[in-house]
Amino acid sequence: MNNVYAYILLMAVVTYAIRALPLTLIRKEIKSTFIRSFLYYVPYATLAAMTFPAILSATDSRFSAIAGFAVALILAFYKKSLLTVAGCACAAAFLVELFIR
């Protein structure tokens, strides 16, 4: 049981360090366009890397997951609202699941 508290403390220190170190070490404005663009796209790349595997394993069939993902991509490309994209992607995955079984 003692190890659990050590793990929690270690995770708290690491989480705090990740947030506090950039604030203390980088005090001036970042002028490099490469670094600025890299830091701009990090949240989007991280979100995509975490979401894509979950999309493929969210349904019983890989085909329905791919169909829902394709519908979501198409609607997002045409700048539809988030609610429309999510609803249509779920509907597409559901319909493909109905026809596969």
TIVO-2410 file (N, C-alpha, C; in nm, 3 decimals):
# residues 101
REC num residu      c1      c2      c3 atome chaine
REC   1      M   0.082  -0.120   0.000     N      A
REC   1      M   0.000   0.000   0.000    CA      A
REC   1      M   0.086   0.126   0.000     C      A
REC   2      N   0.204   0.116   0.058     N      A
REC   2      N   0.295   0.230   0.060    CA      A
REC   2      N   0.338   0.270  -0.080     C      A
REC   3      N   0.350   0.173  -0.169     N      A
REC   3      N   0.392   0.203  -0.306    CA      A
REC   3      N   0.289   0.288  -0.380     C      A
REC   4      V   0.162   0.270  -0.347     N      A
REC   4      V   0.058   0.347  -0.413    CA      A
REC   4      V   0.077   0.496  -0.387     C      A
REC   5      Y   0.107   0.532  -0.264     N      A
REC   5      Y   0.129   0.673  -0.231    CA      A
REC   5      Y   0.254   0.728  -0.299     C      A
REC   6      A   0.355   0.644  -0.312     N      A
REC   6      A   0.476   0.686  -0.382    CA      A
REC   6      A   0.447   0.711  -0.530     C      A
REC   7      Y   0.367   0.623  -0.591     N      A
REC   7      Y   0.330   0.641  -0.731    CA      A
REC   7      Y   0.249   0.769  -0.752     C      A
REC   8      I   0.155   0.793  -0.663     N      A
REC   8      I   0.073   0.914  -0.673    CA      A
REC   8      I   0.159   1.039  -0.656     C      A
REC   9      L   0.249   1.036  -0.562     N      A
REC   9      L   0.339   1.150  -0.541    CA      A
REC   9      L   0.428   1.172  -0.663     C      A
REC  10      L   0.482   1.064  -0.718     N      A
REC  10      L   0.568   1.076  -0.836    CA      A
REC  10      L   0.489   1.133  -0.954     C      A
REC  11      M   0.367   1.086  -0.975     N      A
REC  11      M   0.287   1.138  -1.085    CA      A
REC  11      M   0.252   1.285  -1.064     C      A
REC  12      A   0.228   1.325  -0.940     N      A
REC  12      A   0.199   1.466  -0.911    CA      A
REC  12      A   0.320   1.553  -0.941     C      A
REC  13      V   0.438   1.506  -0.903     N      A
REC  13      V   0.561   1.583  -0.928    CA      A
REC  13      V   0.586   1.595  -1.078     C      A
REC  14      V   0.569   1.486  -1.151     N      A
REC  14      V   0.592   1.489  -1.296    CA      A
REC  14      V   0.491   1.581  -1.364     C      A
REC  15      T   0.365   1.572  -1.325     N      A
REC  15      T   0.263   1.659  -1.384    CA      A
REC  15      T   0.291   1.805  -1.355     C      A
REC  16      Y   0.331   1.835  -1.233     N      A
REC  16      Y   0.364   1.973  -1.198    CA      A
REC  16      Y   0.487   2.021  -1.274     C      A
REC  17      A   0.587   1.934  -1.285     N      A
REC  17      A   0.711   1.973  -1.354    CA      A
REC  17      A   0.686   2.003  -1.502     C      A
REC  18      I   0.599   1.924  -1.564     N      A
REC  18      I   0.568   1.946  -1.706    CA      A
REC  18      I   0.505   2.083  -1.726     C      A
REC  19      R   0.427   2.128  -1.630     N      A
REC  19      R   0.360   2.257  -1.644    CA      A
REC  19      R   0.445   2.373  -1.593     C      A
REC  20      A   0.526   2.350  -1.493     N      A
REC  20      A   0.601   2.459  -1.430    CA      A
REC  20      A   0.734   2.488  -1.499     C      A
REC  21      L   0.800   2.387  -1.551     N      A
REC  21      L   0.931   2.410  -1.611    CA      A
REC  21      L   0.928   2.505  -1.731     C      A
REC  22      P   0.834   2.491  -1.824     N      A
REC  22      P   0.832   2.588  -1.934    CA      A
REC  22      P   0.810   2.731  -1.886     C      A
REC  23      L   0.730   2.748  -1.783     N      A
REC  23      L   0.707   2.884  -1.733    CA      A
REC  23      L   0.831   2.944  -1.670     C      A
REC  24      T   0.913   2.862  -1.608     N      A
REC  24      T   1.032   2.914  -1.541    CA      A
REC  24      T   1.153   2.921  -1.633     C      A
REC  25      L   1.162   2.830  -1.729     N      A
REC  25      L   1.281   2.826  -1.815    CA      A
REC  25      L   1.270   2.917  -1.937     C      A
REC  26      I   1.151   2.932  -1.990     N      A
REC  26      I   1.132   3.014  -2.110    CA      A
REC  26      I   1.064   3.143  -2.069     C      A
REC  27      R   1.142   3.247  -2.055     N      A
REC  27      R   1.087   3.375  -2.008    CA      A
REC  27      R   1.066   3.475  -2.121     C      A
REC  28      K   1.137   3.457  -2.231     N      A
REC  28      K   1.119   3.553  -2.340    CA      A
REC  28      K   1.033   3.492  -2.450     C      A
REC  29      E   0.986   3.576  -2.540     N      A
REC  29      E   0.899   3.531  -2.648    CA      A
REC  29      E   0.977   3.442  -2.745     C      A
REC  30      I   0.912   3.337  -2.792     N      A
REC  30      I   0.973   3.246  -2.890    CA      A
REC  30      I   0.959   3.309  -3.027     C      A
REC  31      K   1.071   3.335  -3.092     N      A
REC  31      K   1.068   3.405  -3.221    CA      A
REC  31      K   1.087   3.311  -3.340     C      A
REC  32      S   1.133   3.191  -3.316     N      A
REC  32      S   1.153   3.095  -3.424    CA      A
REC  32      S   1.018   3.051  -3.480     C      A
REC  33      T   0.999   3.071  -3.610     N      A
REC  33      T   0.872   3.033  -3.671    CA      A
REC  33      T   0.853   2.881  -3.671     C      A
REC  34      F   0.962   2.807  -3.682     N      A
REC  34      F   0.953   2.661  -3.679    CA      A
REC  34      F   0.903   2.613  -3.544     C      A
REC  35      I   0.961   2.662  -3.437     N      A
REC  35      I   0.920   2.619  -3.302    CA      A
REC  35      I   0.779   2.667  -3.272     C      A
REC  36      R   0.745   2.787  -3.314     N      A
REC  36      R   0.609   2.837  -3.290    CA      A
REC  36      R   0.506   2.753  -3.364     C      A
REC  37      S   0.534   2.718  -3.488     N      A
REC  37      S   0.438   2.635  -3.563    CA      A
REC  37      S   0.433   2.494  -3.506     C      A
REC  38      F   0.547   2.442  -3.462     N      A
REC  38      F   0.550   2.310  -3.399    CA      A
REC  38      F   0.464   2.309  -3.273     C      A
REC  39      L   0.480   2.408  -3.188     N      A
REC  39      L   0.402   2.415  -3.065    CA      A
REC  39      L   0.254   2.442  -3.093     C      A
REC  40      Y   0.224   2.507  -3.202     N      A
REC  40      Y   0.085   2.533  -3.238    CA      A
REC  40      Y   0.012   2.404  -3.273     C      A
REC  41      Y   0.080   2.312  -3.343     N      A
REC  41      Y   0.015   2.190  -3.390    CA      A
REC  41      Y   0.026   2.073  -3.294     C      A
REC  42      V   0.100   2.082  -3.188     N      A
REC  42      V   0.115   1.972  -3.093    CA      A
REC  42      V  -0.020   1.926  -3.034     C      A
REC  43      P  -0.106   2.016  -2.988     N      A
REC  43      P  -0.234   1.968  -2.933    CA      A
REC  43      P  -0.319   1.893  -3.035     C      A
REC  44      Y  -0.321   1.939  -3.160     N      A
REC  44      Y  -0.400   1.872  -3.263    CA      A
REC  44      Y  -0.344   1.734  -3.295     C      A
REC  45      A  -0.213   1.723  -3.305     N      A
REC  45      A  -0.151   1.595  -3.334    CA      A
REC  45      A  -0.172   1.497  -3.218     C      A
REC  46      T  -0.162   1.546  -3.097     N      A
REC  46      T  -0.183   1.460  -2.981    CA      A
REC  46      T  -0.327   1.411  -2.975     C      A
REC  47      L  -0.421   1.499  -2.998     N      A
REC  47      L  -0.561   1.460  -2.998    CA      A
REC  47      L  -0.590   1.357  -3.107     C      A
REC  48      A  -0.535   1.377  -3.225     N      A
REC  48      A  -0.555   1.282  -3.334    CA      A
REC  48      A  -0.494   1.146  -3.301     C      A
REC  49      A  -0.375   1.147  -3.243     N      A
REC  49      A  -0.308   1.021  -3.209    CA      A
REC  49      A  -0.383   0.945  -3.100     C      A
REC  50      M  -0.451   1.015  -3.013     N      A
REC  50      M  -0.528   0.948  -2.907    CA      A
REC  50      M  -0.666   0.906  -2.957     C      A
REC  51      T  -0.724   0.979  -3.050     N      A
REC  51      T  -0.860   0.952  -3.094    CA      A
REC  51      T  -0.868   0.845  -3.202     C      A
REC  52      F  -0.778   0.843  -3.298     N      A
REC  52      F  -0.789   0.753  -3.412    CA      A
REC  52      F  -0.793   0.605  -3.372     C      A
REC  53      P  -0.705   0.555  -3.284     N      A
REC  53      P  -0.717   0.414  -3.245    CA      A
REC  53      P  -0.849   0.383  -3.173     C      A
REC  54      A  -0.900   0.479  -3.097     N      A
REC  54      A  -1.028   0.458  -3.029    CA      A
REC  54      A  -1.143   0.450  -3.129     C      A
REC  55      I  -1.134   0.525  -3.237     N      A
REC  55      I  -1.238   0.519  -3.340    CA      A
REC  55      I  -1.243   0.381  -3.402     C      A
REC  56      L  -1.128   0.325  -3.433     N      A
REC  56      L  -1.125   0.195  -3.500    CA      A
REC  56      L  -1.169   0.081  -3.410     C      A
REC  57      S  -1.159   0.097  -3.280     N      A
REC  57      S  -1.198  -0.012  -3.190    CA      A
REC  57      S  -1.330   0.016  -3.117     C      A
REC  58      A  -1.404   0.118  -3.158     N      A
REC  58      A  -1.526   0.157  -3.087    CA      A
REC  58      A  -1.645   0.068  -3.122     C      A
REC  59      T  -1.643   0.004  -3.236     N      A
REC  59      T  -1.755  -0.079  -3.278    CA      A
REC  59      T  -1.712  -0.225  -3.290     C      A
REC  60      D  -1.811  -0.311  -3.315     N      A
REC  60      D  -1.779  -0.454  -3.329    CA      A
REC  60      D  -1.708  -0.484  -3.460     C      A
REC  61      S  -1.736  -0.403  -3.561     N      A
REC  61      S  -1.679  -0.427  -3.693    CA      A
REC  61      S  -1.589  -0.311  -3.733     C      A
REC  62      R  -1.481  -0.344  -3.795     N      A
REC  62      R  -1.390  -0.241  -3.843    CA      A
REC  62      R  -1.453  -0.161  -3.956     C      A
REC  63      F  -1.541  -0.228  -4.035     N      A
REC  63      F  -1.605  -0.160  -4.147    CA      A
REC  63      F  -1.696  -0.048  -4.101     C      A
REC  64      S  -1.772  -0.071  -3.995     N      A
REC  64      S  -1.861   0.034  -3.946    CA      A
REC  64      S  -1.782   0.149  -3.886     C      A
REC  65      A  -1.671   0.118  -3.822     N      A
REC  65      A  -1.586   0.224  -3.767    CA      A
REC  65      A  -1.527   0.310  -3.878     C      A
REC  66      I  -1.483   0.246  -3.984     N      A
REC  66      I  -1.426   0.320  -4.098    CA      A
REC  66      I  -1.534   0.402  -4.168     C      A
REC  67      A  -1.656   0.347  -4.177     N      A
REC  67      A  -1.766   0.422  -4.239    CA      A
REC  67      A  -1.800   0.546  -4.158     C      A
REC  68      G  -1.808   0.532  -4.027     N      A
REC  68      G  -1.836   0.647  -3.942    CA      A
REC  68      G  -1.726   0.750  -3.950     C      A
REC  69      F  -1.602   0.703  -3.953     N      A
REC  69      F  -1.487   0.794  -3.962    CA      A
REC  69      F  -1.488   0.868  -4.096     C      A
REC  70      A  -1.521   0.797  -4.204     N      A
REC  70      A  -1.525   0.860  -4.336    CA      A
REC  70      A  -1.633   0.966  -4.343     C      A
REC  71      V  -1.750   0.937  -4.286     N      A
REC  71      V  -1.858   1.035  -4.284    CA      A
REC  71      V  -1.816   1.157  -4.203     C      A
REC  72      A  -1.753   1.133  -4.090     N      A
REC  72      A  -1.707   1.244  -4.005    CA      A
REC  72      A  -1.604   1.329  -4.079     C      A
REC  73      L  -1.512   1.266  -4.149     N      A
REC  73      L  -1.410   1.342  -4.224    CA      A
REC  73      L  -1.474   1.427  -4.333     C      A
REC  74      I  -1.567   1.369  -4.405     N      A
REC  74      I  -1.630   1.442  -4.516    CA      A
REC  74      I  -1.708   1.563  -4.462     C      A
REC  75      L  -1.788   1.540  -4.357     N      A
REC  75      L  -1.867   1.650  -4.303    CA      A
REC  75      L  -1.778   1.757  -4.238     C      A
REC  76      A  -1.671   1.715  -4.173     N      A
REC  76      A  -1.579   1.812  -4.113    CA      A
REC  76      A  -1.508   1.892  -4.221     C      A
REC  77      F  -1.476   1.827  -4.333     N      A
REC  77      F  -1.412   1.897  -4.444    CA      A
REC  77      F  -1.503   2.009  -4.498     C      A
REC  78      Y  -1.634   1.983  -4.499     N      A
REC  78      Y  -1.729   2.084  -4.545    CA      A
REC  78      Y  -1.774   2.177  -4.433     C      A
REC  79      K  -1.702   2.174  -4.321     N      A
REC  79      K  -1.720   2.267  -4.209    CA      A
REC  79      K  -1.860   2.265  -4.148     C      A
REC  80      K  -1.911   2.145  -4.129     N      A
REC  80      K  -2.039   2.130  -4.060    CA      A
REC  80      K  -2.014   2.140  -3.909     C      A
REC  81      S  -2.120   2.159  -3.832     N      A
REC  81      S  -2.105   2.174  -3.688    CA      A
REC  81      S  -2.063   2.043  -3.623     C      A
REC  82      L  -2.007   2.054  -3.505     N      A
REC  82      L  -1.960   1.936  -3.433    CA      A
REC  82      L  -2.074   1.839  -3.404     C      A
REC  83      L  -2.190   1.893  -3.368     N      A
REC  83      L  -2.305   1.807  -3.339    CA      A
REC  83      L  -2.350   1.732  -3.465     C      A
REC  84      T  -2.350   1.798  -3.579     N      A
REC  84      T  -2.387   1.734  -3.705    CA      A
REC  84      T  -2.287   1.625  -3.741     C      A
REC  85      V  -2.160   1.655  -3.729     N      A
REC  85      V  -2.055   1.557  -3.762    CA      A
REC  85      V  -2.066   1.435  -3.672     C      A
REC  86      A  -2.077   1.457  -3.542     N      A
REC  86      A  -2.084   1.344  -3.449    CA      A
REC  86      A  -2.210   1.262  -3.470     C      A
REC  87      G  -2.322   1.328  -3.487     N      A
REC  87      G  -2.447   1.256  -3.506    CA      A
REC  87      G  -2.449   1.175  -3.634     C      A
REC  88      C  -2.405   1.233  -3.743     N      A
REC  88      C  -2.403   1.160  -3.871    CA      A
REC  88      C  -2.302   1.046  -3.870     C      A
REC  89      A  -2.188   1.066  -3.804     N      A
REC  89      A  -2.089   0.959  -3.795    CA      A
REC  89      A  -2.144   0.842  -3.713     C      A
REC  90      C  -2.212   0.872  -3.604     N      A
REC  90      C  -2.274   0.766  -3.524    CA      A
REC  90      C  -2.382   0.694  -3.603     C      A
REC  91      A  -2.463   0.770  -3.676     N      A
REC  91      A  -2.569   0.709  -3.756    CA      A
REC  91      A  -2.511   0.620  -3.866     C      A
REC  92      A  -2.405   0.666  -3.929     N      A
REC  92      A  -2.342   0.585  -4.035    CA      A
REC  92      A  -2.285   0.455  -3.978     C      A
REC  93      A  -2.218   0.465  -3.866     N      A
REC  93      A  -2.163   0.343  -3.802    CA      A
REC  93      A  -2.276   0.249  -3.761     C      A
REC  94      F  -2.385   0.304  -3.709     N      A
REC  94      F  -2.499   0.222  -3.668    CA      A
REC  94      F  -2.562   0.152  -3.788     C      A
REC  95      L  -2.582   0.225  -3.897     N      A
REC  95      L  -2.643   0.165  -4.016    CA      A
REC  95      L  -2.556   0.056  -4.075     C      A
REC  96      V  -2.427   0.078  -4.081     N      A
REC  96      V  -2.337  -0.025  -4.133    CA      A
REC  96      V  -2.339  -0.148  -4.042     C      A
REC  97      E  -2.344  -0.127  -3.911     N      A
REC  97      E  -2.354  -0.240  -3.817    CA      A
REC  97      E  -2.482  -0.319  -3.841     C      A
REC  98      L  -2.593  -0.250  -3.870     N      A
REC  98      L  -2.720  -0.318  -3.895    CA      A
REC  98      L  -2.712  -0.406  -4.021     C      A
REC  99      F  -2.647  -0.354  -4.126     N      A
REC  99      F  -2.642  -0.429  -4.251    CA      A
REC  99      F  -2.537  -0.539  -4.250     C      A
REC 100      I  -2.436  -0.527  -4.165     N      A
REC 100      I  -2.332  -0.631  -4.160    CA      A
REC 100      I  -2.384  -0.757  -4.091     C      A
REC 101      R  -2.465  -0.738  -3.989     N      A
REC 101      R  -2.514  -0.856  -3.914    CA      A
REC 101      R  -2.619  -0.926  -3.985     C      A
***
